[in-house]
Amino acid sequence: MINLALARAGITADQIGYVEAHGTATPLGDPIEIAAFSRAFLSTTSKTGFCHIASVKS
C-alpha cells in the first residue's frame, strides 16, 4: 500500500519528511510497521535518515 501511494503521488520516499504511523505500542506490532515502511521506502531510494516517524496516542 505504501508503494502504491508513493507511485500514485508521483514521488519517491526521500521526498517525505514526516510520517504519522499507527503505532500499536506493542513489541510485535511496532517492529512490523517500521519494517514495512523501511522496505517500501528502500524500494524508491537508497537514502536514509530523511523521514521522521511518530505516533500520537490518546
C-alpha distance matrix in Angstrom:
0.0 3.8 5.5 5.0 6.1 8.6 9.8 10.4 12.2 14.1 14.1 14.0 13.1 16.8 17.1 15.5 18.3 17.1 14.3 15.2 13.5 14.1 16.7 18.1 21.3 21.8 22.6 20.0 17.0 17.1 17.3 14.3 12.2 13.9 13.5 9.7 10.0 12.9 11.6 8.8 11.5 14.2 12.7 13.7 16.7 19.4 20.4 20.4 21.5 20.1 17.8 19.1 17.2 18.7 18.7 21.3 22.8 25.7
3.8 0.0 3.8 5.4 5.1 6.2 8.6 9.9 10.6 12.2 11.4 10.8 9.4 13.1 13.6 11.9 14.7 13.8 11.3 12.9 11.7 13.3 15.6 17.7 20.5 21.3 21.9 19.8 16.8 16.0 16.0 13.6 11.1 11.8 11.8 8.3 7.3 10.1 9.5 6.2 8.1 11.3 10.4 10.9 13.5 16.2 16.8 16.8 17.8 16.4 14.1 15.7 14.2 16.2 16.8 19.8 21.8 24.9
5.5 3.8 0.0 3.8 5.4 5.1 6.1 8.6 9.8 10.4 10.0 9.2 8.9 12.7 13.4 12.8 16.0 16.0 14.1 16.3 15.3 17.1 19.2 21.2 23.9 24.4 24.7 22.5 19.7 19.0 18.4 16.0 13.9 14.2 13.4 10.1 9.2 11.0 9.4 5.8 7.7 10.1 8.0 8.4 11.8 14.7 16.0 16.8 18.5 17.0 15.5 17.8 16.9 19.4 20.3 23.4 25.5 28.6
5.0 5.4 3.8 0.0 3.8 5.5 5.1 6.0 8.5 9.7 10.6 11.1 11.6 15.3 15.1 14.6 18.0 17.8 15.7 17.5 16.7 18.1 20.7 22.6 25.6 26.3 26.9 24.6 21.6 21.2 21.1 18.4 16.2 17.1 16.6 12.9 12.4 14.6 13.0 9.5 11.4 13.8 11.5 11.4 14.9 18.2 19.4 20.3 21.7 19.9 18.2 20.3 19.2 21.2 21.8 24.4 26.4 29.2
6.1 5.1 5.4 3.8 0.0 3.8 5.5 5.2 6.1 8.5 8.9 10.0 10.2 13.7 12.8 11.8 15.2 14.8 12.9 14.6 14.5 16.3 19.2 21.5 24.3 25.6 26.5 24.6 21.3 20.5 20.9 18.6 15.8 16.5 16.8 13.4 11.9 14.5 14.0 10.3 11.2 14.3 12.8 12.0 15.0 18.3 18.8 19.4 20.3 18.0 16.0 17.8 16.9 18.8 19.4 21.8 24.0 26.8
8.6 6.2 5.1 5.5 3.8 0.0 3.8 5.6 5.2 6.1 5.5 6.3 7.0 10.4 9.8 9.6 13.3 13.8 12.8 15.3 15.6 17.9 20.4 23.0 25.5 26.8 27.3 25.6 22.6 21.3 21.2 19.3 16.6 16.4 16.5 13.5 11.4 13.3 12.8 9.1 8.9 11.8 10.3 8.7 11.6 15.1 15.6 16.6 17.8 15.4 14.1 16.6 16.4 18.9 20.2 22.9 25.5 28.5
9.8 8.6 6.1 5.1 5.5 3.8 0.0 3.8 5.4 5.0 6.5 7.8 9.8 13.0 12.3 13.0 16.7 17.5 16.5 19.0 19.1 21.2 23.7 26.1 28.8 29.8 30.3 28.3 25.4 24.4 24.1 21.9 19.5 19.5 19.1 16.0 14.4 15.9 14.7 11.0 11.4 13.5 11.1 9.5 12.9 16.5 17.6 19.2 20.9 18.5 17.6 20.3 20.1 22.7 23.9 26.5 29.0 31.8
10.4 9.9 8.6 6.0 5.2 5.6 3.8 0.0 3.8 5.4 8.0 10.5 12.3 15.3 13.8 14.1 17.7 18.1 17.0 19.0 19.4 21.2 24.2 26.6 29.5 30.7 31.6 29.7 26.4 25.7 25.9 23.6 20.9 21.3 21.4 18.0 16.5 18.6 17.7 13.9 14.4 16.9 14.7 13.1 16.3 20.0 20.6 22.0 23.2 20.5 19.2 21.5 21.1 23.2 24.0 26.2 28.6 31.2
12.2 10.6 9.8 8.5 6.1 5.2 5.4 3.8 0.0 3.8 5.5 8.7 10.5 12.9 10.7 11.1 14.7 15.4 15.0 17.2 18.3 20.6 23.5 26.3 28.8 30.5 31.5 29.9 26.6 25.3 25.7 23.9 20.9 20.9 21.4 18.4 16.1 18.1 18.0 14.2 13.7 16.6 15.0 12.7 15.2 18.9 18.9 20.3 21.1 18.0 16.8 19.1 19.2 21.3 22.5 24.6 27.3 29.9
14.1 12.2 10.4 9.7 8.5 6.1 5.0 5.4 3.8 0.0 3.8 7.1 10.0 12.0 10.2 11.8 15.5 17.0 17.1 19.8 20.8 23.4 25.9 28.8 31.2 32.6 33.2 31.7 28.6 27.2 27.0 25.3 22.6 22.1 22.2 19.4 17.2 18.4 18.0 14.4 13.5 15.7 13.8 11.0 13.4 17.2 17.5 19.5 20.8 17.8 17.4 20.2 20.9 23.4 25.0 27.3 30.2 33.0
14.1 11.4 10.0 10.6 8.9 5.5 6.5 8.0 5.5 3.8 0.0 3.8 6.6 8.3 6.6 8.5 12.1 14.1 14.5 17.7 18.8 21.8 23.9 27.0 29.0 30.6 31.0 29.8 26.8 25.0 24.7 23.4 20.6 19.7 20.0 17.6 14.9 15.8 15.9 12.5 10.8 13.0 12.0 8.7 10.5 14.2 14.0 15.9 17.1 14.1 13.8 16.9 17.9 20.8 22.8 25.3 28.4 31.3
14.0 10.8 9.2 11.1 10.0 6.3 7.8 10.5 8.7 7.1 3.8 0.0 3.8 5.5 5.7 7.7 11.2 13.3 13.8 17.2 18.0 21.1 22.8 25.8 27.6 28.9 28.9 27.7 25.1 23.1 22.4 21.3 18.8 17.3 17.3 15.4 12.6 12.8 13.0 10.0 7.7 9.5 8.9 5.4 6.8 10.4 10.5 12.5 14.1 11.6 11.8 15.2 16.3 19.6 21.9 24.8 27.9 31.1
13.1 9.4 8.9 11.6 10.2 7.0 9.8 12.3 10.5 10.0 6.6 3.8 0.0 3.8 5.3 5.5 8.6 10.3 10.6 14.2 14.8 18.1 19.4 22.5 24.1 25.4 25.4 24.5 21.9 19.6 18.9 18.2 15.6 13.9 14.3 12.7 9.5 9.7 10.7 8.1 5.1 7.7 8.4 6.0 6.5 9.5 8.9 9.9 11.1 8.8 8.4 11.8 12.7 16.1 18.6 21.6 24.7 28.0
16.8 13.1 12.7 15.3 13.7 10.4 13.0 15.3 12.9 12.0 8.3 5.5 3.8 0.0 3.8 5.3 7.3 10.2 11.7 15.5 16.6 20.2 21.1 24.4 25.5 27.1 26.9 26.4 24.0 21.3 20.6 20.5 18.0 15.6 16.2 15.4 12.0 11.4 13.1 11.2 7.7 9.2 10.7 8.0 6.5 8.7 6.8 8.1 9.0 6.1 7.3 11.0 13.0 16.6 19.6 22.5 25.9 29.2
17.1 13.6 13.4 15.1 12.8 9.8 12.3 13.8 10.7 10.2 6.6 5.7 5.3 3.8 0.0 3.8 6.5 9.5 11.4 15.0 16.8 20.4 21.8 25.3 26.6 28.5 28.8 28.3 25.6 23.0 22.8 22.5 19.6 17.7 18.8 17.4 13.9 14.2 15.8 13.4 10.2 12.5 13.3 10.2 9.7 12.3 10.5 11.6 11.7 8.2 8.5 11.7 13.8 16.9 19.7 22.2 25.6 28.7
15.5 11.9 12.8 14.6 11.8 9.6 13.0 14.1 11.1 11.8 8.5 7.7 5.5 5.3 3.8 0.0 3.8 5.9 7.6 11.2 13.2 16.8 18.2 21.7 23.0 25.1 25.7 25.4 22.4 19.8 20.0 19.9 16.7 15.0 16.6 15.4 11.7 12.7 14.8 12.4 9.6 12.6 13.9 11.5 11.2 13.6 11.6 11.5 10.9 7.5 6.1 8.7 10.3 13.2 15.9 18.4 21.8 24.9
18.3 14.7 16.0 18.0 15.2 13.3 16.7 17.7 14.7 15.5 12.1 11.2 8.6 7.3 6.5 3.8 0.0 3.8 7.1 10.4 12.9 16.6 17.5 21.2 21.9 24.3 24.9 25.1 22.4 19.3 19.8 20.3 17.1 15.0 17.3 16.7 12.9 13.7 16.5 14.8 11.8 14.5 16.5 14.4 13.4 14.9 12.2 11.2 9.3 6.0 4.2 6.0 8.5 11.3 14.4 16.7 20.3 23.3
17.1 13.8 16.0 17.8 14.8 13.8 17.5 18.1 15.4 17.0 14.1 13.3 10.3 10.2 9.5 5.9 3.8 0.0 3.8 6.7 9.5 13.2 14.1 17.9 18.6 21.3 22.3 22.6 19.6 16.6 17.7 18.3 14.8 13.2 16.1 15.4 11.8 13.4 16.4 14.8 12.5 15.6 17.6 16.2 15.7 17.2 14.7 13.1 10.9 8.5 5.2 4.6 5.7 7.9 10.7 13.0 16.6 19.6
14.3 11.3 14.1 15.7 12.9 12.8 16.5 17.0 15.0 17.1 14.5 13.8 10.6 11.7 11.4 7.6 7.1 3.8 0.0 3.8 5.9 9.6 10.9 14.6 15.9 18.4 19.6 19.6 16.4 13.7 15.1 15.3 11.6 10.8 13.7 12.7 9.5 11.9 14.7 13.0 11.6 15.1 16.8 16.0 16.2 17.8 16.0 14.3 12.6 10.8 7.1 6.3 4.8 6.4 8.4 11.1 14.3 17.5
15.2 12.9 16.3 17.5 14.6 15.3 19.0 19.0 17.2 19.8 17.7 17.2 14.2 15.5 15.0 11.2 10.4 6.7 3.8 0.0 3.8 6.9 8.5 12.1 13.6 16.5 18.3 18.4 15.0 12.7 15.0 15.1 11.5 11.5 14.9 13.9 11.4 14.2 16.9 15.5 14.7 18.2 19.8 19.4 19.8 21.3 19.6 17.6 15.7 14.3 10.5 8.6 5.9 5.1 5.4 7.7 10.8 13.9
13.5 11.7 15.3 16.7 14.5 15.6 19.1 19.4 18.3 20.8 18.8 18.0 14.8 16.6 16.8 13.2 12.9 9.5 5.9 3.8 0.0 3.8 5.5 8.9 10.8 13.3 15.1 14.8 11.3 9.3 11.7 11.6 8.0 8.8 12.1 11.1 9.5 12.6 14.9 14.0 14.0 17.3 18.9 19.2 19.8 21.2 19.9 17.7 16.3 15.6 11.9 10.2 6.7 5.9 5.2 8.2 10.3 13.8
14.1 13.3 17.1 18.1 16.3 17.9 21.2 21.2 20.6 23.4 21.8 21.1 18.1 20.2 20.4 16.8 16.6 13.2 9.6 6.9 3.8 0.0 3.8 6.1 8.9 11.2 13.7 13.1 9.4 8.5 11.7 11.1 8.0 10.2 13.2 12.1 11.6 14.8 16.7 16.0 16.8 19.8 21.2 21.9 22.8 24.2 23.3 21.0 19.8 19.3 15.6 13.8 10.1 8.5 6.1 8.2 8.9 12.1
16.7 15.6 19.2 20.7 19.2 20.4 23.7 24.2 23.5 25.9 23.9 22.8 19.4 21.1 21.8 18.2 17.5 14.1 10.9 8.5 5.5 3.8 0.0 3.8 5.4 8.0 10.4 10.7 7.4 5.8 9.4 10.0 7.6 9.1 12.4 12.4 12.1 14.6 16.9 17.1 17.6 20.2 22.1 23.1 23.5 24.3 23.2 20.5 19.0 19.2 15.7 13.4 9.7 7.7 5.4 7.9 8.2 11.7
18.1 17.7 21.2 22.6 21.5 23.0 26.1 26.6 26.3 28.8 27.0 25.8 22.5 24.4 25.3 21.7 21.2 17.9 14.6 12.1 8.9 6.1 3.8 0.0 3.8 5.4 8.5 8.4 5.6 5.8 9.5 9.8 8.6 11.0 13.6 13.8 14.4 16.8 18.6 19.1 20.2 22.5 24.2 25.6 26.3 26.9 26.2 23.4 22.2 22.7 19.3 17.1 13.3 11.4 8.8 10.4 9.2 12.1
21.3 20.5 23.9 25.6 24.3 25.5 28.8 29.5 28.8 31.2 29.0 27.6 24.1 25.5 26.6 23.0 21.9 18.6 15.9 13.6 10.8 8.9 5.4 3.8 0.0 3.8 6.9 8.5 7.0 6.2 9.6 11.3 10.6 11.9 14.7 15.7 16.1 17.9 20.2 21.1 21.7 23.8 25.9 27.3 27.5 27.7 26.6 23.5 21.9 22.9 19.7 17.0 13.5 11.3 9.1 10.4 9.1 12.0
21.8 21.3 24.4 26.3 25.6 26.8 29.8 30.7 30.5 32.6 30.6 28.9 25.4 27.1 28.5 25.1 24.3 21.3 18.4 16.5 13.3 11.2 8.0 5.4 3.8 0.0 3.8 5.3 5.3 6.0 8.5 10.0 10.6 12.2 14.1 15.5 16.7 18.1 19.9 21.3 22.4 24.1 26.1 28.0 28.2 28.2 27.6 24.5 23.4 24.6 21.7 19.5 16.0 14.4 12.5 14.2 12.7 15.3
22.6 21.9 24.7 26.9 26.5 27.3 30.3 31.6 31.5 33.2 31.0 28.9 25.4 26.9 28.8 25.7 24.9 22.3 19.6 18.3 15.1 13.7 10.4 8.5 6.9 3.8 0.0 3.8 6.0 6.2 6.9 9.1 10.8 11.6 12.8 15.0 16.5 17.2 18.8 20.8 21.9 23.0 25.2 27.4 27.4 26.9 26.5 23.4 22.5 24.3 21.8 19.9 16.8 15.8 14.7 16.9 16.0 18.8
20.0 19.8 22.5 24.6 24.6 25.6 28.3 29.7 29.9 31.7 29.8 27.7 24.5 26.4 28.3 25.4 25.1 22.6 19.6 18.4 14.8 13.1 10.7 8.4 8.5 5.3 3.8 0.0 3.8 6.0 6.2 6.7 9.2 10.8 11.3 12.9 15.1 16.1 17.0 19.0 20.6 21.7 23.4 25.9 26.3 26.1 26.2 23.5 23.1 24.7 22.1 20.7 17.4 16.9 15.7 18.1 17.2 20.1
17.0 16.8 19.7 21.6 21.3 22.6 25.4 26.4 26.6 28.6 26.8 25.1 21.9 24.0 25.6 22.4 22.4 19.6 16.4 15.0 11.3 9.4 7.4 5.6 7.0 5.3 6.0 3.8 0.0 3.8 5.7 5.3 6.3 8.8 10.0 10.8 12.7 14.4 15.5 16.8 18.4 20.1 21.6 23.8 24.5 24.7 24.7 22.1 21.6 22.6 19.7 18.3 14.8 14.2 12.7 15.2 14.6 17.7
17.1 16.0 19.0 21.2 20.5 21.3 24.4 25.7 25.3 27.2 25.0 23.1 19.6 21.3 23.0 19.8 19.3 16.6 13.7 12.7 9.3 8.5 5.8 5.8 6.2 6.0 6.2 6.0 3.8 0.0 3.8 5.4 5.1 6.2 8.5 9.9 10.8 12.2 14.2 15.5 16.5 18.2 20.2 22.0 22.3 22.3 21.8 19.0 18.2 19.3 16.5 14.8 11.5 11.0 10.2 13.2 13.4 16.8
17.3 16.0 18.4 21.1 20.9 21.2 24.1 25.9 25.7 27.0 24.7 22.4 18.9 20.6 22.8 20.0 19.8 17.7 15.1 15.0 11.7 11.7 9.4 9.5 9.6 8.5 6.9 6.2 5.7 3.8 0.0 3.8 5.5 5.2 6.0 8.5 9.9 10.3 12.0 14.1 15.1 16.1 18.3 20.5 20.5 20.2 20.0 17.3 17.0 18.7 16.4 15.4 12.6 13.2 13.3 16.6 17.0 20.6
14.3 13.6 16.0 18.4 18.6 19.3 21.9 23.6 23.9 25.3 23.4 21.3 18.2 20.5 22.5 19.9 20.3 18.3 15.3 15.1 11.6 11.1 10.0 9.8 11.3 10.0 9.1 6.7 5.3 5.4 3.8 0.0 3.8 5.6 5.1 6.2 8.8 9.8 10.5 12.3 14.1 15.3 16.8 19.3 20.0 20.1 20.5 18.3 18.6 19.7 17.3 16.8 13.9 14.6 14.4 17.6 18.0 21.5
12.2 11.1 13.9 16.2 15.8 16.6 19.5 20.9 20.9 22.6 20.6 18.8 15.6 18.0 19.6 16.7 17.1 14.8 11.6 11.5 8.0 8.0 7.6 8.6 10.6 10.6 10.8 9.2 6.3 5.1 5.5 3.8 0.0 3.8 5.4 5.2 6.4 8.7 10.0 10.8 12.2 14.2 15.8 17.6 18.4 19.1 19.0 16.9 16.8 17.3 14.5 13.9 10.8 11.6 11.4 14.8 15.6 19.2
13.9 11.8 14.2 17.1 16.5 16.4 19.5 21.3 20.9 22.1 19.7 17.3 13.9 15.6 17.7 15.0 15.0 13.2 10.8 11.5 8.8 10.2 9.1 11.0 11.9 12.2 11.6 10.8 8.8 6.2 5.2 5.6 3.8 0.0 3.8 5.4 5.1 6.1 8.5 9.9 10.4 12.0 14.3 16.0 16.0 16.2 15.9 13.4 13.2 14.3 11.8 11.5 8.9 10.6 11.6 15.3 16.8 20.5
13.5 11.8 13.4 16.6 16.8 16.5 19.1 21.4 21.4 22.2 20.0 17.3 14.3 16.2 18.8 16.6 17.3 16.1 13.7 14.9 12.1 13.2 12.4 13.6 14.7 14.1 12.8 11.3 10.0 8.5 6.0 5.1 5.4 3.8 0.0 3.8 5.5 5.0 6.0 8.5 9.8 10.4 12.4 14.8 15.1 15.0 15.6 13.6 14.5 15.7 13.9 14.4 12.3 14.4 15.3 19.0 20.3 24.0
9.7 8.3 10.1 12.9 13.4 13.5 16.0 18.0 18.4 19.4 17.6 15.4 12.7 15.4 17.4 15.4 16.7 15.4 12.7 13.9 11.1 12.1 12.4 13.8 15.7 15.5 15.0 12.9 10.8 9.9 8.5 6.2 5.2 5.4 3.8 0.0 3.8 5.4 5.2 6.1 8.4 9.9 10.9 13.3 14.5 15.3 16.1 14.7 15.8 16.2 14.1 14.9 12.7 14.7 15.3 18.9 20.3 23.8
10.0 7.3 9.2 12.4 11.9 11.4 14.4 16.5 16.1 17.2 14.9 12.6 9.5 12.0 13.9 11.7 12.9 11.8 9.5 11.4 9.5 11.6 12.1 14.4 16.1 16.7 16.5 15.1 12.7 10.8 9.9 8.8 6.4 5.1 5.5 3.8 0.0 3.8 5.5 5.2 5.9 8.4 10.0 11.3 12.1 13.2 13.4 12.0 12.7 12.6 10.4 11.5 9.7 12.3 13.7 17.3 19.3 23.0
12.9 10.1 11.0 14.6 14.5 13.3 15.9 18.6 18.1 18.4 15.8 12.8 9.7 11.4 14.2 12.7 13.7 13.4 11.9 14.2 12.6 14.8 14.6 16.8 17.9 18.1 17.2 16.1 14.4 12.2 10.3 9.8 8.7 6.1 5.0 5.4 3.8 0.0 3.8 5.5 5.2 5.9 8.6 10.4 10.3 10.4 10.9 9.4 10.8 11.6 10.4 12.0 11.1 14.2 16.1 19.8 22.0 25.7
11.6 9.5 9.4 13.0 14.0 12.8 14.7 17.7 18.0 18.0 15.9 13.0 10.7 13.1 15.8 14.8 16.5 16.4 14.7 16.9 14.9 16.7 16.9 18.6 20.2 19.9 18.8 17.0 15.5 14.2 12.0 10.5 10.0 8.5 6.0 5.2 5.5 3.8 0.0 3.8 5.6 5.3 6.5 9.4 10.3 10.8 12.4 11.8 14.0 14.6 13.7 15.6 14.6 17.5 19.0 22.7 24.6 28.2
8.8 6.2 5.8 9.5 10.3 9.1 11.0 13.9 14.2 14.4 12.5 10.0 8.1 11.2 13.4 12.4 14.8 14.8 13.0 15.5 14.0 16.0 17.1 19.1 21.1 21.3 20.8 19.0 16.8 15.5 14.1 12.3 10.8 9.9 8.5 6.1 5.2 5.5 3.8 0.0 3.8 5.5 5.3 7.3 9.3 11.1 12.4 12.5 14.5 14.0 12.8 15.1 14.2 17.1 18.6 22.1 24.2 27.7
11.5 8.1 7.7 11.4 11.2 8.9 11.4 14.4 13.7 13.5 10.8 7.7 5.1 7.7 10.2 9.6 11.8 12.5 11.6 14.7 14.0 16.8 17.6 20.2 21.7 22.4 21.9 20.6 18.4 16.5 15.1 14.1 12.2 10.4 9.8 8.4 5.9 5.2 5.6 3.8 0.0 3.8 5.3 5.7 6.4 8.3 9.0 9.2 11.1 10.4 9.8 12.6 12.6 15.9 18.1 21.6 24.2 27.7
14.2 11.3 10.1 13.8 14.3 11.8 13.5 16.9 16.6 15.7 13.0 9.5 7.7 9.2 12.5 12.6 14.5 15.6 15.1 18.2 17.3 19.8 20.2 22.5 23.8 24.1 23.0 21.7 20.1 18.2 16.1 15.3 14.2 12.0 10.4 9.9 8.4 5.9 5.3 5.5 3.8 0.0 3.8 5.4 5.1 5.7 7.7 8.5 11.5 11.7 12.0 14.9 15.2 18.7 21.1 24.7 27.2 30.8
12.7 10.4 8.0 11.5 12.8 10.3 11.1 14.7 15.0 13.8 12.0 8.9 8.4 10.7 13.3 13.9 16.5 17.6 16.8 19.8 18.9 21.2 22.1 24.2 25.9 26.1 25.2 23.4 21.6 20.2 18.3 16.8 15.8 14.3 12.4 10.9 10.0 8.6 6.5 5.3 5.3 3.8 0.0 3.8 6.0 7.8 10.5 12.0 15.0 14.6 14.7 17.8 17.8 21.2 23.2 26.7 29.1 32.6
13.7 10.9 8.4 11.4 12.0 8.7 9.5 13.1 12.7 11.0 8.7 5.4 6.0 8.0 10.2 11.5 14.4 16.2 16.0 19.4 19.2 21.9 23.1 25.6 27.3 28.0 27.4 25.9 23.8 22.0 20.5 19.3 17.6 16.0 14.8 13.3 11.3 10.4 9.4 7.3 5.7 5.4 3.8 0.0 3.8 7.2 9.1 11.4 14.1 12.9 13.4 16.9 17.6 21.1 23.3 26.7 29.4 32.9
16.7 13.5 11.8 14.9 15.0 11.6 12.9 16.3 15.2 13.4 10.5 6.8 6.5 6.5 9.7 11.2 13.4 15.7 16.2 19.8 19.8 22.8 23.5 26.3 27.5 28.2 27.4 26.3 24.5 22.3 20.5 20.0 18.4 16.0 15.1 14.5 12.1 10.3 10.3 9.3 6.4 5.1 6.0 3.8 0.0 3.8 5.5 8.3 11.3 10.5 11.9 15.6 16.9 20.6 23.3 26.7 29.6 33.2
19.4 16.2 14.7 18.2 18.3 15.1 16.5 20.0 18.9 17.2 14.2 10.4 9.5 8.7 12.3 13.6 14.9 17.2 17.8 21.3 21.2 24.2 24.3 26.9 27.7 28.2 26.9 26.1 24.7 22.3 20.2 20.1 19.1 16.2 15.0 15.3 13.2 10.4 10.8 11.1 8.3 5.7 7.8 7.2 3.8 0.0 3.8 6.6 10.3 10.6 12.7 16.1 17.6 21.3 24.3 27.8 30.6 34.2
20.4 16.8 16.0 19.4 18.8 15.6 17.6 20.6 18.9 17.5 14.0 10.5 8.9 6.8 10.5 11.6 12.2 14.7 16.0 19.6 19.9 23.3 23.2 26.2 26.6 27.6 26.5 26.2 24.7 21.8 20.0 20.5 19.0 15.9 15.6 16.1 13.4 10.9 12.4 12.4 9.0 7.7 10.5 9.1 5.5 3.8 0.0 3.8 7.0 7.2 9.9 13.3 15.4 19.2 22.4 25.8 28.8 32.4
20.4 16.8 16.8 20.3 19.4 16.6 19.2 22.0 20.3 19.5 15.9 12.5 9.9 8.1 11.6 11.5 11.2 13.1 14.3 17.6 17.7 21.0 20.5 23.4 23.5 24.5 23.4 23.5 22.1 19.0 17.3 18.3 16.9 13.4 13.6 14.7 12.0 9.4 11.8 12.5 9.2 8.5 12.0 11.4 8.3 6.6 3.8 0.0 3.8 5.6 7.9 10.7 12.7 16.4 19.7 23.1 26.0 29.6
21.5 17.8 18.5 21.7 20.3 17.8 20.9 23.2 21.1 20.8 17.1 14.1 11.1 9.0 11.7 10.9 9.3 10.9 12.6 15.7 16.3 19.8 19.0 22.2 21.9 23.4 22.5 23.1 21.6 18.2 17.0 18.6 16.8 13.2 14.5 15.8 12.7 10.8 14.0 14.5 11.1 11.5 15.0 14.1 11.3 10.3 7.0 3.8 0.0 3.8 5.9 7.8 10.4 13.9 17.4 20.6 23.7 27.1
20.1 16.4 17.0 19.9 18.0 15.4 18.5 20.5 18.0 17.8 14.1 11.6 8.8 6.1 8.2 7.5 6.0 8.5 10.8 14.3 15.6 19.3 19.2 22.7 22.9 24.6 24.3 24.7 22.6 19.3 18.7 19.7 17.3 14.3 15.7 16.2 12.6 11.6 14.6 14.0 10.4 11.7 14.6 12.9 10.5 10.6 7.2 5.6 3.8 0.0 3.8 6.9 10.0 13.5 17.1 20.0 23.3 26.7
17.8 14.1 15.5 18.2 16.0 14.1 17.6 19.2 16.8 17.4 13.8 11.8 8.4 7.3 8.5 6.1 4.2 5.2 7.1 10.5 11.9 15.6 15.7 19.3 19.7 21.7 21.8 22.1 19.7 16.5 16.4 17.3 14.5 11.8 13.9 14.1 10.4 10.4 13.7 12.8 9.8 12.0 14.7 13.4 11.9 12.7 9.9 7.9 5.9 3.8 0.0 3.8 6.4 10.0 13.4 16.4 19.7 23.1
19.1 15.7 17.8 20.3 17.8 16.6 20.3 21.5 19.1 20.2 16.9 15.2 11.8 11.0 11.7 8.7 6.0 4.6 6.3 8.6 10.2 13.8 13.4 17.1 17.0 19.5 19.9 20.7 18.3 14.8 15.4 16.8 13.9 11.5 14.4 14.9 11.5 12.0 15.6 15.1 12.6 14.9 17.8 16.9 15.6 16.1 13.3 10.7 7.8 6.9 3.8 0.0 3.8 6.8 10.4 13.2 16.6 19.9
17.2 14.2 16.9 19.2 16.9 16.4 20.1 21.1 19.2 20.9 17.9 16.3 12.7 13.0 13.8 10.3 8.5 5.7 4.8 5.9 6.7 10.1 9.7 13.3 13.5 16.0 16.8 17.4 14.8 11.5 12.6 13.9 10.8 8.9 12.3 12.7 9.7 11.1 14.6 14.2 12.6 15.2 17.8 17.6 16.9 17.6 15.4 12.7 10.4 10.0 6.4 3.8 0.0 3.8 7.2 10.4 13.5 17.0
18.7 16.2 19.4 21.2 18.8 18.9 22.7 23.2 21.3 23.4 20.8 19.6 16.1 16.6 16.9 13.2 11.3 7.9 6.4 5.1 5.9 8.5 7.7 11.4 11.3 14.4 15.8 16.9 14.2 11.0 13.2 14.6 11.6 10.6 14.4 14.7 12.3 14.2 17.5 17.1 15.9 18.7 21.2 21.1 20.6 21.3 19.2 16.4 13.9 13.5 10.0 6.8 3.8 0.0 3.8 6.7 9.9 13.3
18.7 16.8 20.3 21.8 19.4 20.2 23.9 24.0 22.5 25.0 22.8 21.9 18.6 19.6 19.7 15.9 14.4 10.7 8.4 5.4 5.2 6.1 5.4 8.8 9.1 12.5 14.7 15.7 12.7 10.2 13.3 14.4 11.4 11.6 15.3 15.3 13.7 16.1 19.0 18.6 18.1 21.1 23.2 23.3 23.3 24.3 22.4 19.7 17.4 17.1 13.4 10.4 7.2 3.8 0.0 3.8 6.4 10.0
21.3 19.8 23.4 24.4 21.8 22.9 26.5 26.2 24.6 27.3 25.3 24.8 21.6 22.5 22.2 18.4 16.7 13.0 11.1 7.7 8.2 8.2 7.9 10.4 10.4 14.2 16.9 18.1 15.2 13.2 16.6 17.6 14.8 15.3 19.0 18.9 17.3 19.8 22.7 22.1 21.6 24.7 26.7 26.7 26.7 27.8 25.8 23.1 20.6 20.0 16.4 13.2 10.4 6.7 3.8 0.0 3.8 6.7
22.8 21.8 25.5 26.4 24.0 25.5 29.0 28.6 27.3 30.2 28.4 27.9 24.7 25.9 25.6 21.8 20.3 16.6 14.3 10.8 10.3 8.9 8.2 9.2 9.1 12.7 16.0 17.2 14.6 13.4 17.0 18.0 15.6 16.8 20.3 20.3 19.3 22.0 24.6 24.2 24.2 27.2 29.1 29.4 29.6 30.6 28.8 26.0 23.7 23.3 19.7 16.6 13.5 9.9 6.4 3.8 0.0 3.8
25.7 24.9 28.6 29.2 26.8 28.5 31.8 31.2 29.9 33.0 31.3 31.1 28.0 29.2 28.7 24.9 23.3 19.6 17.5 13.9 13.8 12.1 11.7 12.1 12.0 15.3 18.8 20.1 17.7 16.8 20.6 21.5 19.2 20.5 24.0 23.8 23.0 25.7 28.2 27.7 27.7 30.8 32.6 32.9 33.2 34.2 32.4 29.6 27.1 26.7 23.1 19.9 17.0 13.3 10.0 6.7 3.8 0.0
